[in-house]
Amino acid sequence: MSKIVELYVKELTREGSTMTINDVPKKLRKQVEDAITALKAATNAGTAEEGATE
């Protein structure tokens, strides 16, 4: 992941951020959306594992 995509992902997922996906340049939007989807999937997988061990 490029550094600029990483920065957009951090800002879009930061709590309290007013940035939206429409603020991301169109050329980078797909990469940013894919990265956020992967991040959410990893987070959900971690949550599912924690629930399974309890």
Backbone as a chain_set.jsonl record, in Angstrom:
{"seq": "MSKIVELYVKELTREGSTMTINDVPKKLRKQVEDAITALKAATNAGTAEEGATE", "coords": {"N": [[0.86, -1.169, 0.0], [0.575, 2.156, -0.863], [2.08, 5.096, 0.575], [0.469, 7.4, 0.536], [-2.097, 6.331, 0.166], [-2.282, 4.926, 2.528], [-2.321, 7.066, 4.365], [-4.776, 8.3, 3.697], [-6.518, 6.202, 4.401], [-6.042, 6.037, 7.173], [-7.024, 8.551, 7.983], [-9.717, 8.444, 7.13], [-10.696, 6.383, 8.709], [-10.351, 7.272, 11.238], [-11.668, 8.145, 14.366], [-14.114, 10.611, 14.642], [-13.419, 11.942, 12.379], [-14.035, 14.128, 9.649], [-13.774, 13.653, 7.05], [-14.735, 12.193, 3.94], [-15.216, 9.415, 1.658], [-15.565, 10.606, -0.759], [-13.86, 12.727, -0.708], [-11.452, 11.732, -1.39], [-9.106, 11.501, -4.028], [-10.249, 10.49, -7.278], [-8.616, 8.663, -8.642], [-7.38, 7.234, -6.643], [-9.364, 6.179, -5.113], [-10.493, 3.524, -5.335], [-8.369, 1.906, -4.42], [-8.173, 2.838, -1.782], [-10.721, 2.202, -0.777], [-10.595, -0.616, -0.99], [-8.516, -1.149, 0.81], [-9.64, -0.278, 3.225], [-11.78, -2.051, 3.422], [-10.376, -4.46, 3.709], [-9.114, -3.947, 6.14], [-11.326, -3.755, 7.867], [-12.292, -6.376, 7.619], [-10.185, -7.815, 8.757], [-10.303, -6.826, 11.354], [-12.853, -7.728, 12.118], [-12.414, -10.482, 11.98], [-10.571, -10.808, 14.024], [-12.166, -10.117, 16.2], [-14.045, -12.168, 16.106], [-12.432, -14.361, 16.69], [-11.689, -13.788, 19.335], [-14.153, -13.983, 20.617], [-14.65, -16.684, 20.292], [-12.858, -17.916, 21.981], [-13.656, -17.362, 24.497]], "CA": [[0.0, 0.0, 0.0], [1.386, 3.37, -0.926], [2.006, 5.953, 1.766], [-0.685, 8.306, 0.416], [-3.298, 5.525, 0.425], [-2.265, 4.669, 3.965], [-2.748, 8.294, 5.05], [-6.22, 8.442, 3.497], [-7.192, 5.175, 5.198], [-5.968, 6.458, 8.574], [-7.918, 9.69, 8.215], [-11.106, 8.024, 6.957], [-11.108, 5.481, 9.785], [-10.131, 7.939, 12.526], [-12.909, 8.554, 15.02], [-14.318, 12.052, 14.627], [-12.988, 12.503, 11.101], [-15.116, 14.654, 8.806], [-13.439, 13.292, 5.671], [-15.518, 11.114, 3.35], [-14.564, 8.783, 0.513], [-15.649, 11.55, -1.871], [-12.727, 13.646, -0.591], [-10.284, 11.037, -1.926], [-9.047, 11.611, -5.497], [-10.853, 9.344, -7.959], [-7.576, 7.694, -9.015], [-6.991, 6.454, -5.465], [-10.557, 5.763, -4.373], [-10.641, 2.059, -5.32], [-7.336, 1.377, -3.528], [-8.526, 3.203, -0.41], [-11.88, 1.384, -0.411], [-10.134, -1.989, -0.796], [-7.728, -1.194, 2.043], [-10.569, -0.157, 4.36], [-12.504, -3.321, 3.482], [-9.453, -5.453, 4.27], [-8.925, -3.589, 7.545], [-12.549, -4.149, 8.58], [-12.347, -7.838, 7.651], [-9.194, -8.259, 9.741], [-10.834, -6.47, 12.664], [-13.954, -8.648, 12.409], [-11.837, -11.806, 12.214], [-9.997, -10.755, 15.363], [-13.275, -10.115, 17.146], [-14.637, -13.51, 16.096], [-11.509, -15.253, 17.4], [-11.779, -13.497, 20.76], [-15.418, -14.534, 21.089], [-14.578, -18.14, 20.276], [-12.006, -18.395, 23.079], [-14.263, -17.053, 25.809]], "C": [[0.903, 1.228, 0.0], [1.14, 4.236, 0.314], [0.776, 6.865, 1.706], [-1.995, 7.557, 0.668], [-3.398, 5.242, 1.918], [-2.747, 5.886, 4.758], [-4.252, 8.527, 4.896], [-6.986, 7.439, 4.353], [-7.188, 5.576, 6.674], [-6.958, 7.578, 8.867], [-9.388, 9.273, 8.108], [-11.591, 7.14, 8.103], [-10.913, 6.091, 11.173], [-11.475, 8.386, 13.103], [-12.99, 10.078, 15.031], [-13.903, 12.72, 13.325], [-14.195, 12.988, 10.302], [-14.862, 14.333, 7.336], [-14.332, 12.149, 5.204], [-14.748, 10.545, 2.164], [-14.599, 9.711, -0.707], [-14.531, 12.59, -1.845], [-11.438, 13.036, -1.145], [-10.274, 11.206, -3.449], [-9.541, 10.333, -6.174], [-9.834, 8.267, -8.313], [-7.224, 6.76, -7.857], [-8.174, 5.818, -4.748], [-10.692, 4.248, -4.244], [-9.62, 1.43, -4.368], [-7.678, 1.642, -2.061], [-9.712, 2.363, 0.065], [-11.471, -0.058, -0.142], [-9.353, -2.134, 0.506], [-8.626, -1.119, 3.274], [-11.358, -1.453, 4.526], [-11.637, -4.4, 4.109], [-9.228, -5.199, 5.763], [-10.13, -4.008, 8.379], [-12.656, -5.668, 8.699], [-11.374, -8.388, 8.69], [-9.679, -7.971, 11.157], [-11.95, -7.431, 13.067], [-13.442, -10.052, 12.685], [-11.228, -11.866, 13.606], [-11.058, -10.801, 16.436], [-13.907, -11.494, 17.245], [-13.746, -14.488, 16.85], [-11.595, -15.028, 18.895], [-13.046, -14.084, 21.343], [-15.393, -16.042, 21.194], [-13.789, -18.679, 21.468], [-12.621, -18.159, 24.448], [-15.161, -18.149, 26.306]], "O": [[1.864, 1.317, 0.765], [0.122, 4.109, 0.995], [0.115, 7.076, 2.723], [-2.899, 8.089, 1.311], [-4.481, 5.314, 2.499], [-3.5, 5.74, 5.721], [-4.924, 8.906, 5.855], [-7.994, 7.79, 4.965], [-8.212, 5.469, 7.349], [-7.649, 7.552, 9.885], [-10.212, 9.705, 8.914], [-12.777, 7.151, 8.431], [-11.278, 5.476, 12.175], [-12.312, 8.94, 12.39], [-12.025, 10.75, 15.394], [-14.025, 13.937, 13.186], [-15.242, 12.341, 10.283], [-15.657, 14.705, 6.474], [-14.648, 11.244, 5.976], [-13.754, 11.12, 1.721], [-13.748, 9.604, -1.59], [-14.282, 13.259, -2.847], [-10.449, 13.742, -1.345], [-11.315, 11.071, -4.092], [-9.28, 9.229, -5.696], [-10.157, 7.08, -8.286], [-6.816, 5.62, -8.078], [-7.98, 4.992, -3.856], [-10.975, 3.744, -3.158], [-9.958, 0.529, -3.6], [-7.494, 0.775, -1.206], [-9.705, 1.866, 1.191], [-11.938, -0.665, 0.822], [-9.508, -3.123, 1.222], [-8.394, -1.824, 4.257], [-11.58, -1.903, 5.65], [-12.107, -5.17, 4.946], [-9.163, -6.141, 6.552], [-9.974, -4.554, 9.472], [-13.057, -6.191, 9.739], [-11.705, -9.324, 9.419], [-9.483, -8.786, 12.059], [-11.997, -7.895, 14.206], [-13.987, -10.746, 13.543], [-11.359, -12.878, 14.294], [-10.878, -11.448, 17.467], [-14.264, -11.942, 18.335], [-14.246, -15.351, 17.572], [-11.577, -15.993, 19.659], [-13.026, -14.627, 22.448], [-16.031, -16.621, 22.072], [-14.039, -19.8, 21.912], [-12.15, -18.704, 25.446], [-15.737, -18.033, 27.388]]}, "num_chains": 1, "name": "protein.A"}
